[in-house]
Amino acid sequence: MKKPVKIALYVILGLFVVIQFYPDGIPRENPAVETVIEWPDQQAKDLFYAACADCHSNETKWPWYSYVAPAKWIVKNHVVDGRKKFNISAQGFGKDEHEAGEVIREDYMPMQGYTLLHSEANLNPDQKELLASTLEKMFGKEEH
Ligand code: HEC
């Protein structure tokens, strides 16, 4: 290996080690679940837990890479921002809960990167329709 390449690799490795010691403030202790949800459909519930709950509930399963910088910062932002918009565990459910069906139909959710790492979050068209229509029954629908 050429010397400059070697030095560059050591620098990257060194930075990787150093950023691990940066405090992260990640809320891996999930906040309490404040709501009792009556799911009208068990399969839709399972799909929600497979494809949405990590970012839209207080029942997040924090993956191993949520302990490793820099990936952990991305995960943290997704969970914090996702819960702000729509959180089935919080009183009032956030502020965009009535868009839950729509974002599935538009293939906007689940987030693209998430489905690469969680194959069970890849929903087929029937599953999408079931989950979208169930969430609309539960949380309403955005009128345009
Ligand atoms: C990996 C984390 C993650 C997953 C999984 C995920 N979301 Fe999201 N979601 C986010 C983030 C982050 C935002 C806020 C940023 C944005 O709107 O792009 C968001 C926004 C939303 C919004 C608000 C949309 C808006 O425009 O205001 C809704 C509704 C939503 N998600 C529903 C879902 C549903 C339903 C699923 C499952 C099918 C899902 N999400 C899966 C992270 C996630």
Residues whose N, C-alpha, C, O or C-beta is under 5 A from the ligand:
A	BS01	HEC	A51 C52 C55 N77 H78 D81 G82 K85 F86 D96 E99 A100 V103 M109 P110 M111 Y114
